[in-house]
Amino acid sequence: MSVLTITTAEHTVPVLLSGPGDVEPVGPGGRWTLKFQDEFHGSAVDGAKWQHRSTAESDWSDNPYGTGNPDSKQMEFDQPGNCSVAGGALTITARPDDIRSESGHHYGWSSCLITSTGHQGYTFRYGYIEIRATLPSSRGFWPSFWTWHAAGHRQRAETDVFEYFSDNHQRLYLSSHWGNYQGCIHTPRFDPSAGMHVYGADIHESGTDFYIDGAQVCHAEGRPPSPVNLVVSNFVYNGVPPAPRSVGNLVVDYVRAWQR
């Protein structure tokens, strides 16, 4: 077994490598089995793992293809073309646009969303999920790594590994949404837009533990009522809108998931 070290603005984190292509979580200890990963080494989003429309979005459209959710403080239409893969990273770009969905709703911004509902994707109830990413810098953008209840389940089962509103670089929102809202507002000792950091959540029967760069920073009680899928998104926030012609990039190094 070899050890790779990741140095972050929080501290130095050891990552145990059990074999070729096999990695341990940056965070919780114990024995884990890697169940899902995307290192984004290709030239496009892997359609076998990810799809671009989530049932969390209300405005589905086939022409143009994508989704929007204007009743949830979102200003953007999420479409595949705003996701790109190059150099071992996924970039989700939110930018000004001019789109009218099939419902007739006009969107002045576009972005992209991916959810692990491809036929080789990932559905789970308990486990540890992790992303390594750089978040947008200019105001008005709302990137998140989260879960949403899987197809066939109606009761909301959402965990926000992080939500970030880019007008304030000193707050990360870590939360569970089932029953009573549980979570924390975390103040990191780094600027999330200035470089890559690791965000994770260990979802288990007695609650959810949230990790940043390998350190546990929050615990929420409760457990999800049903299986969920992963979602990565970069919304445009109508509460503090971007300046005209602004562009916000969420850059993702990897997404991984384990089971105990």
ZILIN-V895089 format. One record per residue. N is the residue number from 1. RES is the residue in three letters. PHI is phi as a letter, one per 40 degrees, with the letter a starting at -180 (* if undefined). Layout:
n:N res:RES phi:PHI
n:N res:RES phi:PHI
This chain:
n:1 res:MET phi:*
n:2 res:SER phi:b
n:3 res:VAL phi:b
n:4 res:LEU phi:b
n:5 res:THR phi:b
n:6 res:ILE phi:b
n:7 res:THR phi:c
n:8 res:THR phi:b
n:9 res:ALA phi:c
n:10 res:GLU phi:c
n:11 res:HIS phi:a
n:12 res:THR phi:c
n:13 res:VAL phi:b
n:14 res:PRO phi:c
n:15 res:VAL phi:b
n:16 res:LEU phi:c
n:17 res:LEU phi:b
n:18 res:SER phi:c
n:19 res:GLY phi:i
n:20 res:PRO phi:d
n:21 res:GLY phi:g
n:22 res:ASP phi:b
n:23 res:VAL phi:b
n:24 res:GLU phi:c
n:25 res:PRO phi:c
n:26 res:VAL phi:c
n:27 res:GLY phi:i
n:28 res:PRO phi:c
n:29 res:GLY phi:c
n:30 res:GLY phi:h
n:31 res:ARG phi:c
n:32 res:TRP phi:b
n:33 res:THR phi:b
n:34 res:LEU phi:c
n:35 res:LYS phi:b
n:36 res:PHE phi:a
n:37 res:GLN phi:a
n:38 res:ASP phi:b
n:39 res:GLU phi:c
n:40 res:PHE phi:f
n:41 res:HIS phi:c
n:42 res:GLY phi:c
n:43 res:SER phi:b
n:44 res:ALA phi:a
n:45 res:VAL phi:c
n:46 res:ASP phi:c
n:47 res:GLY phi:c
n:48 res:ALA phi:c
n:49 res:LYS phi:c
n:50 res:TRP phi:b
n:51 res:GLN phi:b
n:52 res:HIS phi:b
n:53 res:ARG phi:b
n:54 res:SER phi:b
n:55 res:THR phi:c
n:56 res:ALA phi:c
n:57 res:GLU phi:c
n:58 res:SER phi:c
n:59 res:ASP phi:b
n:60 res:TRP phi:c
n:61 res:SER phi:a
n:62 res:ASP phi:c
n:63 res:ASN phi:a
n:64 res:PRO phi:c
n:65 res:TYR phi:c
n:66 res:GLY phi:i
n:67 res:THR phi:a
n:68 res:GLY phi:b
n:69 res:ASN phi:a
n:70 res:PRO phi:c
n:71 res:ASP phi:c
n:72 res:SER phi:b
n:73 res:LYS phi:g
n:74 res:GLN phi:b
n:75 res:MET phi:b
n:76 res:GLU phi:b
n:77 res:PHE phi:b
n:78 res:ASP phi:c
n:79 res:GLN phi:b
n:80 res:PRO phi:d
n:81 res:GLY phi:c
n:82 res:ASN phi:c
n:83 res:CYS phi:b
n:84 res:SER phi:b
n:85 res:VAL phi:b
n:86 res:ALA phi:a
n:87 res:GLY phi:g
n:88 res:GLY phi:g
n:89 res:ALA phi:a
n:90 res:LEU phi:c
n:91 res:THR phi:b
n:92 res:ILE phi:b
n:93 res:THR phi:b
n:94 res:ALA phi:b
n:95 res:ARG phi:a
n:96 res:PRO phi:c
n:97 res:ASP phi:a
n:98 res:ASP phi:a
n:99 res:ILE phi:b
n:100 res:ARG phi:b
n:101 res:SER phi:c
n:102 res:GLU phi:c
n:103 res:SER phi:c
n:104 res:GLY phi:g
n:105 res:HIS phi:c
n:106 res:HIS phi:c
n:107 res:TYR phi:b
n:108 res:GLY phi:c
n:109 res:TRP phi:b
n:110 res:SER phi:b
n:111 res:SER phi:a
n:112 res:CYS phi:a
n:113 res:LEU phi:b
n:114 res:ILE phi:b
n:115 res:THR phi:b
n:116 res:SER phi:c
n:117 res:THR phi:b
n:118 res:GLY phi:c
n:119 res:HIS phi:c
n:120 res:GLN phi:b
n:121 res:GLY phi:c
n:122 res:TYR phi:a
n:123 res:THR phi:b
n:124 res:PHE phi:a
n:125 res:ARG phi:b
n:126 res:TYR phi:b
n:127 res:GLY phi:i
n:128 res:TYR phi:b
n:129 res:ILE phi:b
n:130 res:GLU phi:a
n:131 res:ILE phi:b
n:132 res:ARG phi:b
n:133 res:ALA phi:a
n:134 res:THR phi:b
n:135 res:LEU phi:c
n:136 res:PRO phi:c
n:137 res:SER phi:c
n:138 res:SER phi:c
n:139 res:ARG phi:c
n:140 res:GLY phi:h
n:141 res:PHE phi:b
n:142 res:TRP phi:b
n:143 res:PRO phi:c
n:144 res:SER phi:a
n:145 res:PHE phi:b
n:146 res:TRP phi:a
n:147 res:THR phi:b
n:148 res:TRP phi:a
n:149 res:HIS phi:d
n:150 res:ALA phi:c
n:151 res:ALA phi:d
n:152 res:GLY phi:g
n:153 res:HIS phi:b
n:154 res:ARG phi:b
n:155 res:GLN phi:c
n:156 res:ARG phi:c
n:157 res:ALA phi:b
n:158 res:GLU phi:b
n:159 res:THR phi:b
n:160 res:ASP phi:c
n:161 res:VAL phi:d
n:162 res:PHE phi:a
n:163 res:GLU phi:b
n:164 res:TYR phi:a
n:165 res:PHE phi:b
n:166 res:SER phi:c
n:167 res:ASP phi:c
n:168 res:ASN phi:b
n:169 res:HIS phi:c
n:170 res:GLN phi:b
n:171 res:ARG phi:b
n:172 res:LEU phi:b
n:173 res:TYR phi:b
n:174 res:LEU phi:b
n:175 res:SER phi:a
n:176 res:SER phi:b
n:177 res:HIS phi:b
n:178 res:TRP phi:a
n:179 res:GLY phi:g
n:180 res:ASN phi:c
n:181 res:TYR phi:d
n:182 res:GLN phi:b
n:183 res:GLY phi:i
n:184 res:CYS phi:a
n:185 res:ILE phi:b
n:186 res:HIS phi:b
n:187 res:THR phi:b
n:188 res:PRO phi:c
n:189 res:ARG phi:c
n:190 res:PHE phi:a
n:191 res:ASP phi:c
n:192 res:PRO phi:c
n:193 res:SER phi:c
n:194 res:ALA phi:c
n:195 res:GLY phi:i
n:196 res:MET phi:c
n:197 res:HIS phi:a
n:198 res:VAL phi:b
n:199 res:TYR phi:b
n:200 res:GLY phi:a
n:201 res:ALA phi:a
n:202 res:ASP phi:b
n:203 res:ILE phi:c
n:204 res:HIS phi:b
n:205 res:GLU phi:c
n:206 res:SER phi:b
n:207 res:GLY phi:h
n:208 res:THR phi:b
n:209 res:ASP phi:b
n:210 res:PHE phi:b
n:211 res:TYR phi:b
n:212 res:ILE phi:b
n:213 res:ASP phi:f
n:214 res:GLY phi:g
n:215 res:ALA phi:b
n:216 res:GLN phi:c
n:217 res:VAL phi:b
n:218 res:CYS phi:a
n:219 res:HIS phi:b
n:220 res:ALA phi:b
n:221 res:GLU phi:c
n:222 res:GLY phi:g
n:223 res:ARG phi:b
n:224 res:PRO phi:c
n:225 res:PRO phi:c
n:226 res:SER phi:a
n:227 res:PRO phi:c
n:228 res:VAL phi:b
n:229 res:ASN phi:b
n:230 res:LEU phi:c
n:231 res:VAL phi:b
n:232 res:VAL phi:b
n:233 res:SER phi:a
n:234 res:ASN phi:a
n:235 res:PHE phi:c
n:236 res:VAL phi:b
n:237 res:TYR phi:c
n:238 res:ASN phi:c
n:239 res:GLY phi:c
n:240 res:VAL phi:b
n:241 res:PRO phi:c
n:242 res:PRO phi:c
n:243 res:ALA phi:c
n:244 res:PRO phi:d
n:245 res:ARG phi:g
n:246 res:SER phi:c
n:247 res:VAL phi:b
n:248 res:GLY phi:b
n:249 res:ASN phi:b
n:250 res:LEU phi:b
n:251 res:VAL phi:b
n:252 res:VAL phi:b
n:253 res:ASP phi:c
n:254 res:TYR phi:a
n:255 res:VAL phi:b
n:256 res:ARG phi:b
n:257 res:ALA phi:a
n:258 res:TRP phi:b
n:259 res:GLN phi:b
n:260 res:ARG phi:c
